[in-house]
Amino acid sequence: QVRLVESGGGSVQAGGSLSLSCVASGRTLSEYAMGWFRQAPGKEREFVAAIKRRSGASTLYADSVKGRFTISRDNAKNTVSLQMNSLKPEDTGVYYCAADQVLHSIVAEISDIDYWGEGTLVTVSS
């Protein structure tokens, strides 16, 4: 079992920045591809970013956040982070950390993802 705990959410004005962290416990994070998702009120949960297993590994982003968000991981600290810059009101939502041994699940098969955190709320005001 893997337990994921997110932190770093909050309220910010448009154009501002926030940094989210996800700390894993129970298993070694290096066994898992990791991702961030978000869910706005009344909408489905959507993919934001993913990173392969190794620290410094390849990353993938949703088109809506490319160039503004950066995902990174530190396997030694069992942590994955999401740096969010130039935030927009449409970035508002609950942000979830996810872990799966298969990167494809993170990127394209949300229903197959093994582990989820409980989420942290990000609110961007205009």
Disulfide bonds with the S-S distance in Angstrom:
Cys22-Cys97 2.14
